[in-house]
């Protein structure tokens, strides 16, 4: 297990590693697993950052200046935790590949 934790990765420094298995998963482009993706309702979003805090792969960036949320689609797994934790229900999960 120690060997896995010390493996170098090509990921940005902002990535949180939550355990030995997640360290390996974060190292790969795992966005291709996604069946659904989050969609933001910009009018409802207050940019509180709760979605970013709960994201297990830290792939959500919240800009307080009124810019839309930014997702790193290479690492978003479509787990829906962000949509579940949003206090304003500003995130919803839509099927991957939909034109919305």
The first five atom37 places (N, CA, C, CB, O) and aatype in JSON, in Angstrom:
{
  "aatype": [20, 20, 20, 20, 20, 20, 20, 20, 20, 20, 20, 20, 20, 20, 20, 20, 20, 20, 20, 20, 20, 20, 20, 20, 20, 20, 20, 20, 20, 20, 20, 20, 20, 20, 20, 20, 20, 20, 20, 20, 20, 20, 20, 20, 20, 20, 20, 20, 20, 20, 20, 20, 20, 20, 20, 20, 20, 20, 20, 20, 20, 20, 20, 20, 20, 20, 20, 20, 20, 20, 20, 20, 20, 20, 20, 20, 20, 20, 20, 20, 20, 20, 20, 20, 20, 20, 20, 20, 20, 20, 20, 20, 20, 20, 20, 20, 20, 20, 20, 20],
  "atom_mask": [
    [1, 1, 1, 1, 1],
    [1, 1, 1, 1, 1],
    [1, 1, 1, 1, 1],
    [1, 1, 1, 1, 1],
    [1, 1, 1, 1, 1],
    [1, 1, 1, 1, 1],
    [1, 1, 1, 1, 1],
    [1, 1, 1, 1, 1],
    [1, 1, 1, 1, 1],
    [1, 1, 1, 1, 1],
    [1, 1, 1, 1, 1],
    [1, 1, 1, 1, 1],
    [1, 1, 1, 1, 1],
    [1, 1, 1, 1, 1],
    [1, 1, 1, 1, 1],
    [1, 1, 1, 1, 1],
    [1, 1, 1, 1, 1],
    [1, 1, 1, 1, 1],
    [1, 1, 1, 1, 1],
    [1, 1, 1, 1, 1],
    [1, 1, 1, 1, 1],
    [1, 1, 1, 1, 1],
    [1, 1, 1, 1, 1],
    [1, 1, 1, 1, 1],
    [1, 1, 1, 1, 1],
    [1, 1, 1, 1, 1],
    [1, 1, 1, 1, 1],
    [1, 1, 1, 1, 1],
    [1, 1, 1, 1, 1],
    [1, 1, 1, 1, 1],
    [1, 1, 1, 1, 1],
    [1, 1, 1, 1, 1],
    [1, 1, 1, 1, 1],
    [1, 1, 1, 1, 1],
    [1, 1, 1, 1, 1],
    [1, 1, 1, 1, 1],
    [1, 1, 1, 1, 1],
    [1, 1, 1, 1, 1],
    [1, 1, 1, 1, 1],
    [1, 1, 1, 1, 1],
    [1, 1, 1, 1, 1],
    [1, 1, 1, 1, 1],
    [1, 1, 1, 1, 1],
    [1, 1, 1, 1, 1],
    [1, 1, 1, 1, 1],
    [1, 1, 1, 1, 1],
    [1, 1, 1, 1, 1],
    [1, 1, 1, 1, 1],
    [1, 1, 1, 1, 1],
    [1, 1, 1, 1, 1],
    [1, 1, 1, 1, 1],
    [1, 1, 1, 1, 1],
    [1, 1, 1, 1, 1],
    [1, 1, 1, 1, 1],
    [1, 1, 1, 1, 1],
    [1, 1, 1, 1, 1],
    [1, 1, 1, 1, 1],
    [1, 1, 1, 1, 1],
    [1, 1, 1, 1, 1],
    [1, 1, 1, 1, 1],
    [1, 1, 1, 1, 1],
    [1, 1, 1, 1, 1],
    [1, 1, 1, 1, 1],
    [1, 1, 1, 1, 1],
    [1, 1, 1, 1, 1],
    [1, 1, 1, 1, 1],
    [1, 1, 1, 1, 1],
    [1, 1, 1, 1, 1],
    [1, 1, 1, 1, 1],
    [1, 1, 1, 1, 1],
    [1, 1, 1, 1, 1],
    [1, 1, 1, 1, 1],
    [1, 1, 1, 1, 1],
    [1, 1, 1, 1, 1],
    [1, 1, 1, 1, 1],
    [1, 1, 1, 1, 1],
    [1, 1, 1, 1, 1],
    [1, 1, 1, 1, 1],
    [1, 1, 1, 1, 1],
    [1, 1, 1, 1, 1],
    [1, 1, 1, 1, 1],
    [1, 1, 1, 1, 1],
    [1, 1, 1, 1, 1],
    [1, 1, 1, 1, 1],
    [1, 1, 1, 1, 1],
    [1, 1, 1, 1, 1],
    [1, 1, 1, 1, 1],
    [1, 1, 1, 1, 1],
    [1, 1, 1, 1, 1],
    [1, 1, 1, 1, 1],
    [1, 1, 1, 1, 1],
    [1, 1, 1, 1, 1],
    [1, 1, 1, 1, 1],
    [1, 1, 1, 1, 1],
    [1, 1, 1, 1, 1],
    [1, 1, 1, 1, 1],
    [1, 1, 1, 1, 1],
    [1, 1, 1, 1, 1],
    [1, 1, 1, 1, 1],
    [1, 1, 1, 1, 1]
  ],
  "atom_positions": [
    [[0.82, -1.18, 0.0], [0.0, 0.0, 0.0], [0.87, 1.25, 0.0], [-0.94, -0.01, 1.2], [0.54, 2.23, -0.68]],
    [[1.94, 1.24, 0.73], [2.84, 2.39, 0.76], [3.42, 2.67, -0.62], [3.96, 2.15, 1.77], [3.62, 3.83, -0.99]],
    [[3.69, 1.61, -1.36], [4.23, 1.77, -2.71], [3.23, 2.51, -3.59], [4.57, 0.4, -3.32], [3.64, 3.37, -4.38]],
    [[1.93, 2.21, -3.49], [0.91, 2.89, -4.27], [0.82, 4.36, -3.91], [-0.44, 2.23, -4.08], [0.65, 5.2, -4.79]],
    [[0.93, 4.69, -2.64], [0.8, 6.06, -2.22], [1.97, 6.92, -2.69], [0.69, 6.13, -0.72], [1.81, 8.13, -2.82]],
    [[3.11, 6.34, -2.94], [4.28, 7.1, -3.34], [4.49, 7.13, -4.85], [5.5, 6.54, -2.69], [5.5, 7.65, -5.32]],
    [[3.54, 6.59, -5.62], [3.68, 6.58, -7.07], [3.5, 7.99, -7.62], [2.67, 5.62, -7.71], [2.57, 8.69, -7.22]],
    [[4.37, 8.43, -8.54], [4.2, 9.76, -9.14], [3.02, 9.76, -10.11], [5.49, 10.19, -9.88], [2.72, 8.74, -10.74]],
    [[2.35, 10.91, -10.22], [1.24, 11.05, -11.14], [1.44, 12.3, -11.97], [-0.11, 11.1, -10.39], [2.26, 13.16, -11.64]],
    [[0.68, 12.41, -13.04], [0.75, 13.59, -13.9], [-0.39, 14.56, -13.6], [0.7, 13.17, -15.36], [-0.66, 15.44, -14.41]],
    [[-1.03, 14.42, -12.48], [-2.2, 15.23, -12.18], [-1.79, 16.56, -11.57], [-3.14, 14.49, -11.25], [-0.71, 16.67, -10.98]],
    [[-2.65, 17.58, -11.71], [-2.36, 18.87, -11.1], [-2.25, 18.76, -9.58], [-3.43, 19.88, -11.46], [-2.8, 17.83, -8.98]],
    [[-1.56, 19.69, -8.98], [-1.3, 19.66, -7.55], [-2.57, 19.82, -6.72], [-0.32, 20.75, -7.18], [-2.58, 19.42, -5.55]],
    [[-3.64, 20.38, -7.29], [-4.86, 20.6, -6.49], [-5.63, 19.32, -6.21], [-5.75, 21.57, -7.19], [-6.55, 19.35, -5.39]],
    [[-5.31, 18.23, -6.83], [-6.02, 16.97, -6.63], [-5.82, 16.47, -5.2], [-5.54, 15.91, -7.65], [-4.7, 16.45, -4.69]],
    [[-6.9, 16.06, -4.58], [-6.83, 15.46, -3.26], [-6.77, 13.95, -3.45], [-8.03, 15.88, -2.36], [-7.52, 13.39, -4.25]],
    [[-5.92, 13.32, -2.73], [-5.82, 11.86, -2.78], [-6.4, 11.33, -1.48], [-4.34, 11.37, -2.99], [-5.88, 11.61, -0.4]],
    [[-7.49, 10.57, -1.58], [-8.21, 10.14, -0.39], [-7.91, 8.72, 0.03], [-9.68, 10.28, -0.63], [-8.56, 8.21, 0.95]],
    [[-6.96, 8.05, -0.59], [-6.6, 6.68, -0.22], [-5.76, 6.06, -1.31], [-7.86, 5.84, 0.03], [-5.59, 6.65, -2.38]],
    [[-5.23, 4.89, -1.06], [-4.32, 4.28, -2.03], [-4.98, 3.95, -3.37], [-3.73, 3.01, -1.46], [-4.35, 4.1, -4.41]],
    [[-6.23, 3.53, -3.36], [-6.9, 3.21, -4.62], [-7.25, 4.46, -5.39], [-8.15, 2.38, -4.37], [-7.1, 4.5, -6.61]],
    [[-7.72, 5.5, -4.7], [-8.09, 6.73, -5.39], [-6.87, 7.4, -5.99], [-8.79, 7.69, -4.44], [-6.98, 8.12, -6.99]],
    [[-5.69, 7.17, -5.41], [-4.45, 7.73, -5.96], [-4.22, 7.2, -7.37], [-3.25, 7.38, -5.06], [-3.83, 7.96, -8.25]],
    [[-4.46, 5.93, -7.58], [-4.28, 5.33, -8.9], [-5.36, 5.82, -9.85], [-4.3, 3.8, -8.8], [-5.07, 6.1, -11.01]],
    [[-6.61, 5.94, -9.38], [-7.71, 6.37, -10.24], [-7.54, 7.82, -10.67], [-9.03, 6.19, -9.52], [-7.9, 8.17, -11.8]],
    [[-7.01, 8.67, -9.81], [-6.81, 10.06, -10.16], [-5.7, 10.2, -11.2], [-6.47, 10.88, -8.9], [-5.69, 11.18, -11.94]],
    [[-4.78, 9.25, -11.26], [-3.66, 9.33, -12.18], [-4.09, 9.09, -13.63], [-2.61, 8.33, -11.79], [-3.35, 9.47, -14.54]],
    [[-5.22, 8.49, -13.85], [-5.67, 8.16, -15.2], [-6.82, 9.07, -15.62], [-6.11, 6.67, -15.28], [-7.5, 9.65, -14.77]],
    [[-7.01, 9.2, -16.92], [-8.14, 9.95, -17.45], [-9.38, 9.08, -17.3], [-7.9, 10.37, -18.95], [-9.66, 8.24, -18.16]],
    [[-10.1, 9.27, -16.21], [-11.21, 8.38, -15.88], [-12.57, 8.96, -16.23], [-11.17, 8.05, -14.43], [-13.59, 8.37, -15.89]],
    [[-12.6, 10.1, -16.9], [-13.87, 10.71, -17.28], [-14.66, 9.87, -18.27], [-13.64, 12.06, -17.85], [-15.86, 10.06, -18.42]],
    [[-13.99, 8.95, -18.95], [-14.67, 8.12, -19.94], [-15.64, 7.13, -19.29], [-13.66, 7.36, -20.78], [-16.46, 6.53, -19.99]],
    [[-15.57, 6.94, -17.98], [-16.48, 6.04, -17.27], [-17.86, 6.64, -17.12], [-15.92, 5.7, -15.9], [-18.84, 5.93, -16.89]],
    [[-17.95, 7.94, -17.25], [-19.14, 8.7, -16.89], [-20.35, 8.31, -17.74], [-18.87, 10.18, -17.03], [-20.26, 8.23, -18.96]],
    [[-21.47, 8.06, -17.07], [-22.75, 7.81, -17.74], [-23.63, 9.05, -17.69], [-23.47, 6.61, -17.09], [-24.45, 9.28, -18.58]],
    [[-23.45, 9.85, -16.65], [-24.18, 11.11, -16.49], [-23.18, 12.2, -16.15], [-25.28, 10.99, -15.39], [-22.08, 11.92, -15.66]],
    [[-23.56, 13.44, -16.4], [-22.69, 14.55, -16.05], [-23.52, 15.66, -15.39], [-21.96, 15.09, -17.31], [-24.71, 15.79, -15.66]],
    [[-22.88, 16.44, -14.54], [-23.62, 17.53, -13.88], [-23.85, 18.7, -14.84], [-22.88, 18.0, -12.63], [-22.99, 19.03, -15.65]],
    [[-25.01, 19.31, -14.71], [-25.33, 20.51, -15.46], [-25.72, 21.58, -14.44], [-26.48, 20.27, -16.5], [-26.44, 21.3, -13.49]],
    [[-25.23, 22.8, -14.63], [-25.43, 23.87, -13.67], [-26.55, 24.8, -14.13], [-24.13, 24.67, -13.47], [-26.59, 25.21, -15.29]],
    [[-27.46, 25.11, -13.22], [-28.46, 26.15, -13.43], [-27.84, 27.44, -12.91], [-29.85, 25.82, -12.72], [-27.82, 27.67, -11.7]],
    [[-27.33, 28.26, -13.8], [-26.58, 29.46, -13.41], [-27.4, 30.44, -12.58], [-26.06, 30.17, -14.65], [-26.85, 31.15, -11.74]],
    [[-28.71, 30.48, -12.81], [-29.55, 31.4, -12.05], [-29.71, 30.95, -10.6], [-30.92, 31.53, -12.7], [-29.81, 31.79, -9.7]],
    [[-29.73, 29.65, -10.37], [-29.91, 29.13, -9.01], [-28.59, 29.04, -8.24], [-30.58, 27.77, -9.07], [-28.59, 29.07, -7.01]],
    [[-27.48, 28.91, -8.96], [-26.18, 28.72, -8.31], [-25.73, 29.99, -7.6], [-25.12, 28.28, -9.34], [-25.71, 31.07, -8.2]],
    [[-25.36, 29.87, -6.32], [-24.87, 31.01, -5.55], [-23.36, 30.93, -5.33], [-25.58, 31.09, -4.19], [-22.78, 31.74, -4.6]],
    [[-22.71, 29.95, -5.97], [-21.26, 29.76, -5.91], [-20.75, 29.64, -4.46], [-20.55, 30.92, -6.61], [-19.78, 30.28, -4.07]],
    [[-21.44, 28.81, -3.7], [-21.07, 28.61, -2.29], [-19.86, 27.69, -2.15], [-22.24, 28.04, -1.51], [-19.15, 27.76, -1.14]],
    [[-19.61, 26.84, -3.14], [-18.45, 25.95, -3.1], [-18.68, 24.61, -2.43], [-17.35, 26.63, -2.43], [-17.75, 23.82, -2.31]],
    [[-19.89, 24.33, -2.0], [-20.17, 23.06, -1.34], [-19.97, 21.9, -2.3], [-21.6, 23.05, -0.78], [-19.45, 20.85, -1.91]],
    [[-20.36, 22.07, -3.56], [-20.17, 21.01, -4.55], [-18.69, 20.68, -4.71], [-20.77, 21.42, -5.92], [-18.32, 19.51, -4.83]],
    [[-17.87, 21.69, -4.71], [-16.42, 21.5, -4.85], [-15.83, 20.79, -3.64], [-15.73, 22.85, -5.05], [-14.94, 19.95, -3.79]],
    [[-16.32, 21.11, -2.45], [-15.82, 20.47, -1.23], [-16.12, 18.97, -1.2], [-16.43, 21.14, 0.0], [-15.3, 18.17, -0.74]],
    [[-17.31, 18.6, -1.68], [-17.73, 17.2, -1.6], [-17.3, 16.36, -2.79], [-19.21, 17.14, -1.46], [-17.42, 15.13, -2.75]],
    [[-16.8, 16.98, -3.85], [-16.38, 16.23, -5.04], [-15.21, 15.32, -4.69], [-16.0, 17.2, -6.19], [-14.16, 15.81, -4.27]],
    [[-15.35, 14.0, -4.85], [-14.28, 13.09, -4.45], [-13.03, 13.18, -5.3], [-14.78, 11.69, -4.49], [-11.96, 12.75, -4.87]],
    [[-13.13, 13.75, -6.51], [-11.94, 13.89, -7.35], [-11.49, 15.34, -7.49], [-12.21, 13.31, -8.72], [-10.57, 15.63, -8.26]],
    [[-12.13, 16.25, -6.78], [-11.77, 17.68, -6.79], [-11.71, 18.23, -8.21], [-10.43, 17.9, -6.09], [-10.76, 18.92, -8.57]],
    [[-12.72, 17.94, -9.0], [-12.7, 18.39, -10.39], [-13.65, 19.57, -10.64], [-13.07, 17.25, -11.31], [-13.94, 19.88, -11.8]],
    [[-14.12, 20.22, -9.58], [-14.99, 21.38, -9.73], [-14.25, 22.6, -9.21], [-16.35, 21.18, -8.98], [-13.72, 22.6, -8.1]],
    [[-14.21, 23.65, -10.03], [-13.61, 24.92, -9.63], [-14.72, 25.95, -9.55], [-12.49, 25.37, -10.63], [-15.48, 26.14, -10.51]],
    [[-14.81, 26.63, -8.4], [-15.83, 27.65, -8.19], [-15.15, 29.01, -8.22], [-16.59, 27.42, -6.83], [-14.24, 29.27, -7.44]],
    [[-15.61, 29.86, -9.12], [-15.1, 31.23, -9.21], [-16.13, 32.15, -8.58], [-14.81, 31.65, -10.7], [-17.28, 32.19, -9.02]],
    [[-15.74, 32.89, -7.57], [-16.68, 33.75, -6.84], [-17.05, 35.01, -7.63], [-16.07, 34.15, -5.51], [-18.01, 35.69, -7.26]],
    [[-16.34, 35.32, -8.71], [-16.56, 36.56, -9.45], [-17.75, 36.5, -10.4], [-15.34, 36.9, -10.22], [-17.9, 37.39, -11.24]],
    [[-18.59, 35.5, -10.3], [-19.76, 35.41, -11.16], [-19.53, 34.56, -12.4], [-20.17, 36.77, -11.57], [-20.43, 34.43, -13.23]],
    [[-18.35, 33.99, -12.54], [-18.08, 33.09, -13.67], [-18.77, 31.76, -13.41], [-16.54, 32.89, -13.87], [-19.0, 31.39, -12.26]],
    [[-19.1, 31.04, -14.45], [-19.74, 29.73, -14.24], [-18.78, 28.73, -13.6], [-20.25, 29.17, -15.58], [-17.56, 28.89, -13.65]],
    [[-19.35, 27.7, -13.01], [-18.53, 26.63, -12.44], [-17.73, 25.97, -13.55], [-19.41, 25.58, -11.71], [-18.2, 25.86, -14.68]],
    [[-16.51, 25.55, -13.23], [-15.68, 24.86, -14.2], [-15.49, 23.42, -13.75], [-14.3, 25.58, -14.37], [-15.18, 23.16, -12.59]],
    [[-15.7, 22.49, -14.68], [-15.53, 21.07, -14.4], [-14.34, 20.54, -15.19], [-16.83, 20.28, -14.75], [-14.15, 20.91, -16.35]],
    [[-13.56, 19.69, -14.58], [-12.48, 19.0, -15.28], [-13.08, 17.69, -15.77], [-11.21, 18.77, -14.35], [-13.12, 16.7, -15.04]],
    [[-13.54, 17.69, -17.02], [-14.25, 16.55, -17.57], [-13.37, 15.33, -17.75], [-14.88, 16.91, -18.88], [-13.88, 14.22, -17.92]],
    [[-12.06, 15.49, -17.71], [-11.16, 14.34, -17.81], [-11.25, 13.45, -16.56], [-9.71, 14.81, -18.02], [-10.96, 12.26, -16.63]],
    [[-11.65, 14.04, -15.43], [-11.65, 13.3, -14.17], [-13.03, 13.16, -13.53], [-10.73, 13.97, -13.2], [-13.19, 12.36, -12.6]],
    [[-14.03, 13.91, -13.99], [-15.37, 13.79, -13.43], [-15.93, 12.42, -13.74], [-16.31, 14.91, -13.98], [-15.97, 12.01, -14.9]],
    [[-16.37, 11.71, -12.7], [-16.87, 10.35, -12.87], [-18.4, 10.29, -13.01], [-16.45, 9.5, -11.69], [-18.96, 9.23, -13.27]],
    [[-19.06, 11.45, -12.84], [-20.51, 11.47, -12.94], [-21.19, 10.82, -11.75], [-20.95, 10.79, -14.19], [-22.28, 10.25, -11.89]],
    [[-20.57, 10.88, -10.59], [-21.11, 10.2, -9.4], [-22.36, 10.88, -8.86], [-20.05, 10.14, -8.31], [-23.18, 10.22, -8.21]],
    [[-22.53, 12.18, -9.1], [-23.72, 12.9, -8.66], [-23.65, 13.43, -7.25], [-24.88, 12.02, -8.77], [-24.64, 13.98, -6.76]],
    [[-22.53, 13.28, -6.58], [-22.41, 13.79, -5.21], [-22.58, 15.3, -5.19], [-21.05, 13.4, -4.6], [-23.22, 15.84, -4.29]],
    [[-22.03, 15.99, -6.18], [-22.14, 17.45, -6.23], [-23.62, 17.87, -6.32], [-21.36, 18.01, -7.44], [-24.04, 18.79, -5.61]],
    [[-24.39, 17.2, -7.17], [-25.81, 17.52, -7.32], [-26.59, 17.18, -6.05], [-26.41, 16.76, -8.51], [-27.53, 17.89, -5.69]],
    [[-26.2, 16.13, -5.38], [-26.87, 15.72, -4.15], [-26.61, 16.7, -3.01], [-26.42, 14.32, -3.74], [-27.5, 16.94, -2.19]],
    [[-25.42, 17.27, -2.95], [-25.05, 18.14, -1.84], [-25.4, 19.61, -2.06], [-23.59, 18.02, -1.59], [-25.33, 20.39, -1.11]],
    [[-25.76, 20.0, -3.26], [-26.04, 21.4, -3.55], [-27.27, 21.87, -2.77], [-26.25, 21.61, -5.07], [-28.35, 21.31, -2.94]],
    [[-27.12, 22.89, -1.9], [-28.26, 23.34, -1.09], [-29.35, 24.04, -1.91], [-27.77, 24.27, -0.02], [-30.5, 24.1, -1.47]],
    [[-29.01, 24.57, -3.08], [-29.98, 25.27, -3.92], [-30.5, 24.41, -5.07], [-29.36, 26.52, -4.47], [-31.28, 24.89, -5.89]],
    [[-30.07, 23.14, -5.14], [-30.46, 22.24, -6.23], [-30.11, 22.85, -7.6], [-31.96, 21.94, -6.16], [-30.86, 22.7, -8.56]],
    [[-28.96, 23.53, -7.66], [-28.52, 24.18, -8.89], [-27.82, 23.22, -9.84], [-27.59, 25.34, -8.57], [-27.59, 23.55, -11.0]],
    [[-27.48, 22.04, -9.36], [-26.84, 21.04, -10.2], [-27.82, 19.89, -10.43], [-25.52, 20.52, -9.56], [-28.5, 19.43, -9.51]],
    [[-27.87, 19.44, -11.66], [-28.68, 18.27, -11.98], [-27.84, 17.35, -12.85], [-30.02, 18.67, -12.69], [-26.94, 17.8, -13.56]],
    [[-28.15, 16.07, -12.8], [-27.41, 15.1, -13.58], [-28.18, 14.81, -14.88], [-27.18, 13.78, -12.77], [-29.36, 14.49, -14.86]],
    [[-27.47, 14.95, -16.0], [-28.07, 14.68, -17.3], [-27.26, 13.57, -17.98], [-28.11, 15.98, -18.18], [-26.09, 13.38, -17.66]],
    [[-27.87, 12.83, -18.89], [-27.13, 11.76, -19.56], [-25.93, 12.28, -20.34], [-28.06, 11.01, -20.5], [-26.0, 13.33, -20.98]],
    [[-24.83, 11.57, -20.27], [-23.62, 11.93, -21.0], [-23.92, 11.9, -22.5], [-22.44, 10.98, -20.65], [-24.56, 10.97, -22.98]],
    [[-23.47, 12.89, -23.23], [-23.66, 12.93, -24.66], [-24.95, 13.61, -25.09], [-23.64, 11.58, -25.19], [-25.19, 13.76, -26.28]],
    [[-25.77, 14.03, -24.13], [-26.99, 14.73, -24.51], [-26.64, 16.15, -24.95], [-28.01, 14.76, -23.32], [-25.64, 16.71, -24.5]],
    [[-27.42, 16.7, -25.8], [-27.14, 18.01, -26.35], [-27.47, 19.17, -25.44], [-27.87, 18.17, -27.61], [-27.3, 20.32, -25.84]],
    [[-27.93, 18.91, -24.25], [-28.32, 19.98, -23.32], [-27.13, 20.7, -22.79], [-29.12, 19.43, -22.17], [-27.28, 21.63, -22.0]]
  ]
}
